[in-house]
């Protein structure tokens, strides 16, 4: 819903903050894997990092801006994201 003093000039102002938050969250999720694998940053690690960041951004945007999901679904998807990352990343790194 649009506020009283809404102007289309600021329509996309939330995107930089959303992307920074998503990158920060992904960094914190990937940090234990980086430590465990001795900071061996390869293509799989970088790809996993950016997929996590984009997945997080899409979910947060759907909750906060599009209002197409609720907080419970959002948090369940974030938990699923962590489980999938920790379950499948070791399979590709060996």
Backbone as ProteinMPNN parsed JSONL, in Angstrom:
{"seq_chain_A": "XXXXXXXXXXXXXXXXXXXXXXXXXXXXXXXXXXXXXXXXXXXXXXXXXXXXXXXXXXXXXXXXXXXXXXXXXXXXXXXXXXXXXXXXXXXXXX", "coords_chain_A": {"N_chain_A": [[0.847, -1.177, 0.0], [0.457, 2.251, -0.678], [1.946, 5.106, 0.791], [0.869, 8.291, 2.154], [2.471, 10.491, 1.239], [3.621, 9.448, -1.059], [5.867, 9.05, -3.767], [6.763, 8.268, -7.079], [9.435, 8.499, -7.577], [11.014, 7.416, -5.578], [10.569, 4.728, -5.753], [12.136, 2.397, -6.085], [13.995, 2.423, -4.048], [14.452, 0.663, -1.952], [15.872, -1.516, -2.902], [18.847, -1.51, -2.904], [19.357, -1.799, -0.123], [18.056, -4.225, 0.378], [19.573, -5.979, -1.219], [22.116, -5.691, -0.013], [21.524, -6.7, 2.548], [20.862, -9.347, 1.857], [23.286, -10.275, 0.776], [24.905, -10.05, 3.054], [23.617, -11.852, 4.808], [23.97, -14.237, 3.381], [26.736, -14.412, 3.438], [27.166, -14.905, 6.179], [25.929, -17.394, 6.403], [27.484, -18.954, 4.725], [29.974, -18.789, 5.878], [30.679, -20.748, 7.965], [31.052, -23.015, 6.296], [33.152, -22.127, 4.699], [35.203, -21.883, 6.594], [35.393, -24.55, 7.471], [36.263, -25.863, 5.134], [38.756, -24.778, 4.828], [38.928, -22.195, 3.718], [38.921, -22.51, 0.971], [38.143, -21.149, -1.694], [36.291, -21.643, -4.414], [34.812, -22.047, -7.711], [32.364, -23.348, -7.215], [31.814, -22.635, -4.581], [31.547, -19.824, -4.797], [29.405, -19.681, -6.609], [27.406, -20.958, -5.09], [27.242, -19.151, -2.993], [26.234, -16.791, -4.29], [23.827, -17.765, -5.341], [22.497, -18.334, -2.957], [22.307, -15.708, -1.962], [20.645, -14.447, -3.875], [18.343, -16.048, -3.703], [17.61, -15.51, -1.08], [17.087, -12.761, -1.277], [14.903, -12.714, -3.072], [12.961, -14.098, -1.592], [12.719, -12.418, 0.71], [11.87, -10.074, -0.527], [9.426, -10.884, -1.582], [8.014, -11.213, 0.735], [8.198, -8.71, 2.182], [7.707, -6.606, 0.339], [6.166, -7.358, -1.952], [4.241, -8.715, -0.628], [3.347, -11.334, -0.889], [3.897, -13.6, 0.505], [3.972, -14.866, 3.893], [5.427, -14.234, 7.181], [6.023, -16.681, 8.421], [6.22, -18.565, 6.298], [8.319, -17.344, 4.925], [10.439, -17.592, 6.813], [10.565, -20.369, 7.022], [11.417, -21.014, 4.431], [13.943, -19.834, 4.542], [15.169, -21.452, 6.468], [15.07, -23.876, 5.07], [16.762, -23.177, 3.009], [19.229, -23.015, 4.356], [19.52, -25.701, 5.187], [19.579, -27.044, 2.693], [21.88, -25.876, 1.563], [23.914, -26.716, 3.389], [23.635, -29.455, 3.136], [24.027, -30.153, 0.421], [26.254, -28.76, -0.595], [28.741, -29.966, 0.321], [28.715, -32.276, -1.27], [29.397, -31.431, -3.822], [31.882, -30.355, -3.503], [33.487, -32.25, -2.387]], "CA_chain_A": [[0.0, 0.0, 0.0], [1.25, 3.467, -0.815], [1.741, 6.086, 1.846], [0.279, 9.575, 1.77], [3.427, 11.32, 0.486], [4.294, 8.564, -2.003], [6.288, 9.566, -5.06], [7.403, 7.175, -7.821], [10.879, 8.746, -7.625], [11.669, 6.56, -4.59], [9.937, 3.423, -5.855], [13.106, 1.3, -6.021], [15.02, 2.73, -3.052], [14.689, -0.444, -1.031], [16.678, -2.566, -3.519], [20.22, -1.611, -2.385], [19.335, -2.343, 1.241], [17.675, -5.632, 0.261], [20.726, -6.715, -1.731], [23.151, -5.703, 1.04], [21.07, -7.636, 3.573], [20.956, -10.697, 1.314], [24.706, -10.626, 0.701], [25.375, -10.218, 4.426], [23.045, -13.096, 5.313], [24.635, -15.337, 2.69], [28.095, -14.486, 3.972], [27.116, -15.551, 7.491], [25.563, -18.792, 6.195], [28.588, -19.638, 4.057], [31.2, -18.694, 6.674], [31.089, -22.04, 8.54], [31.564, -23.881, 5.231], [34.469, -21.608, 4.31], [36.146, -22.251, 7.653], [35.548, -26.012, 7.461], [37.033, -26.259, 3.96], [40.027, -24.053, 4.796], [38.803, -21.008, 2.863], [39.171, -22.897, -0.413], [37.075, -20.495, -2.461], [36.31, -22.044, -5.817], [33.608, -21.66, -8.447], [31.175, -23.893, -6.562], [31.568, -21.799, -3.402], [31.046, -18.509, -5.245], [28.065, -19.895, -7.169], [26.503, -21.224, -3.972], [27.081, -17.88, -2.276], [25.345, -15.872, -5.011], [22.488, -18.364, -5.404], [21.91, -18.076, -1.642], [21.977, -14.282, -1.845], [19.491, -14.136, -4.714], [17.208, -16.75, -3.113], [17.22, -14.755, 0.106], [16.506, -11.484, -1.719], [13.591, -12.977, -3.654], [12.028, -14.43, -0.509], [12.45, -11.23, 1.518], [11.092, -9.137, -1.329], [8.043, -11.371, -1.685], [7.349, -10.997, 2.032], [8.149, -7.318, 2.627], [7.247, -5.63, -0.651], [5.072, -7.888, -2.756], [3.263, -9.228, 0.323], [2.786, -12.577, -1.419], [4.113, -14.645, 1.506], [3.955, -14.345, 5.261], [6.684, -14.399, 7.911], [6.267, -18.101, 8.685], [6.706, -19.146, 5.047], [9.625, -16.738, 4.686], [11.429, -18.194, 7.705], [10.705, -21.771, 6.634], [12.262, -21.055, 3.245], [15.322, -19.545, 4.95], [15.674, -22.687, 7.086], [15.285, -24.811, 3.969], [17.949, -22.689, 2.311], [20.388, -23.424, 5.147], [19.613, -27.154, 5.119], [20.005, -27.411, 1.341], [23.271, -25.459, 1.4], [24.801, -27.564, 4.178], [23.507, -30.842, 2.708], [24.484, -30.4, -0.941], [27.565, -28.165, -0.912], [29.839, -30.943, 0.437], [28.664, -33.246, -2.361], [30.051, -30.871, -5.002], [33.251, -29.981, -3.186], [34.191, -33.51, -2.16]], "C_chain_A": [[0.895, 1.242, 0.0], [0.901, 4.465, 0.275], [1.257, 7.407, 1.269], [1.204, 10.411, 0.875], [4.204, 10.513, -0.547], [4.658, 9.311, -3.279], [7.006, 8.443, -5.801], [8.924, 7.334, -7.917], [11.628, 7.796, -6.69], [11.183, 5.107, -4.655], [10.915, 2.26, -5.644], [14.196, 1.526, -4.974], [15.349, 1.57, -2.114], [15.653, -1.492, -1.594], [18.121, -2.623, -3.014], [20.274, -2.199, -0.971], [18.982, -3.828, 1.222], [18.857, -6.468, -0.217], [21.855, -6.785, -0.711], [22.778, -6.69, 2.142], [21.23, -9.078, 3.092], [22.406, -11.161, 1.206], [25.276, -10.882, 2.092], [24.879, -11.542, 5.007], [23.744, -14.288, 4.683], [26.07, -15.511, 3.168], [28.106, -15.235, 5.3], [26.742, -17.032, 7.375], [26.733, -19.572, 5.603], [29.875, -19.641, 4.882], [31.589, -20.02, 7.334], [31.634, -23.017, 7.494], [32.948, -23.435, 4.785], [35.525, -22.004, 5.333], [36.431, -23.754, 7.595], [36.433, -26.475, 6.299], [38.307, -25.431, 3.782], [40.049, -22.866, 3.85], [39.224, -21.303, 1.419], [38.015, -22.369, -1.267], [37.241, -20.861, -3.93], [35.0, -21.614, -6.482], [32.327, -22.148, -7.807], [30.811, -23.034, -5.347], [30.952, -20.458, -3.808], [29.64, -18.64, -5.82], [27.039, -20.119, -6.066], [26.211, -19.953, -3.197], [26.063, -16.983, -2.984], [23.938, -16.451, -5.203], [21.777, -18.145, -4.071], [21.47, -16.624, -1.509], [20.733, -13.938, -2.66], [18.225, -14.804, -4.175], [16.692, -15.979, -1.903], [16.532, -13.435, -0.294], [15.097, -11.682, -2.28], [12.566, -13.273, -2.56], [11.696, -13.209, 0.345], [11.612, -10.208, 0.758], [9.636, -9.587, -1.43], [7.281, -11.168, -0.38], [7.141, -9.508, 2.302], [7.509, -6.365, 1.622], [6.068, -6.135, -1.478], [3.922, -8.396, -1.894], [2.565, -10.487, -0.201], [3.062, -13.773, -0.509], [4.049, -14.009, 2.887], [5.282, -14.664, 5.948], [7.009, -15.869, 8.148], [6.835, -18.791, 7.444], [8.102, -18.628, 4.732], [10.706, -17.414, 5.535], [11.622, -19.684, 7.403], [11.583, -21.917, 5.391], [13.721, -20.734, 3.585], [15.946, -20.75, 5.643], [15.965, -23.747, 6.025], [16.556, -24.441, 3.201], [19.219, -23.132, 3.045], [20.597, -24.928, 5.042], [20.128, -27.603, 3.753], [21.476, -27.048, 1.131], [24.22, -26.41, 2.122], [24.731, -29.036, 3.754], [24.162, -31.096, 1.352], [25.837, -29.793, -1.272], [28.699, -29.183, -0.764], [29.854, -31.985, -0.686], [29.416, -32.748, -3.598], [31.501, -30.496, -4.753], [34.104, -31.226, -2.967], [34.922, -33.484, -0.905]], "O_chain_A": [[1.961, 1.254, 0.616], [-0.263, 4.649, 0.633], [1.242, 7.608, 0.054], [0.762, 10.971, -0.128], [5.337, 10.865, -0.876], [3.87, 10.096, -3.805], [7.796, 7.725, -5.188], [9.62, 6.394, -8.3], [12.761, 7.411, -6.981], [11.372, 4.347, -3.705], [10.534, 1.238, -5.072], [15.231, 0.862, -5.025], [16.441, 1.528, -1.546], [16.201, -2.285, -0.828], [18.594, -3.719, -2.712], [21.15, -3.009, -0.668], [19.559, -4.607, 1.982], [19.113, -7.545, 0.32], [22.485, -7.831, -0.56], [23.633, -7.437, 2.617], [21.687, -9.934, 3.848], [22.716, -12.313, 1.512], [26.044, -11.824, 2.286], [25.649, -12.271, 5.632], [24.075, -15.249, 5.377], [26.558, -16.635, 3.288], [28.955, -16.098, 5.523], [27.202, -17.842, 8.18], [26.942, -20.734, 5.952], [30.778, -20.428, 4.601], [32.761, -20.39, 7.264], [32.572, -23.763, 7.773], [33.819, -24.265, 4.524], [36.624, -22.418, 4.964], [37.587, -24.173, 7.664], [37.256, -27.376, 6.465], [38.872, -25.396, 2.689], [41.08, -22.568, 3.246], [39.805, -20.455, 0.741], [37.038, -23.075, -1.519], [38.193, -20.449, -4.592], [34.189, -20.907, -5.884], [31.31, -21.455, -7.843], [29.637, -22.744, -5.115], [29.958, -20.02, -3.229], [28.778, -17.803, -5.55], [25.947, -19.553, -6.093], [25.075, -19.707, -2.792], [25.137, -16.473, -2.352], [22.962, -15.701, -5.224], [20.593, -17.808, -4.048], [20.384, -16.343, -1.001], [19.861, -13.213, -2.182], [17.153, -14.199, -4.186], [15.484, -15.817, -1.726], [15.518, -13.054, 0.291], [14.198, -10.893, -1.988], [11.446, -12.765, -2.594], [10.532, -12.98, 0.673], [10.745, -9.554, 1.338], [8.722, -8.765, -1.37], [6.065, -10.976, -0.38], [6.027, -9.087, 2.616], [6.837, -5.413, 2.019], [5.089, -5.417, -1.677], [2.783, -8.497, -2.351], [1.368, -10.685, 0.008], [2.513, -14.852, -0.732], [4.069, -12.786, 3.032], [6.157, -15.294, 5.354], [8.175, -16.255, 8.078], [7.824, -19.519, 7.536], [8.971, -19.395, 4.317], [11.767, -17.768, 5.022], [12.735, -20.197, 7.52], [12.398, -22.836, 5.308], [14.635, -21.3, 2.984], [17.123, -21.043, 5.432], [16.988, -24.429, 6.082], [17.324, -25.315, 2.798], [20.177, -23.576, 2.412], [21.72, -25.385, 4.832], [21.017, -28.451, 3.672], [22.233, -27.843, 0.575], [25.211, -26.86, 1.547], [25.678, -29.786, 3.991], [24.785, -32.139, 1.152], [26.513, -30.29, -2.173], [29.552, -29.261, -1.648], [30.915, -32.518, -1.011], [30.002, -33.542, -4.333], [32.269, -30.337, -5.701], [35.285, -31.255, -3.313], [35.575, -34.466, -0.551]]}, "name": "protein", "num_of_chains": 1, "seq": "XXXXXXXXXXXXXXXXXXXXXXXXXXXXXXXXXXXXXXXXXXXXXXXXXXXXXXXXXXXXXXXXXXXXXXXXXXXXXXXXXXXXXXXXXXXXXX"}
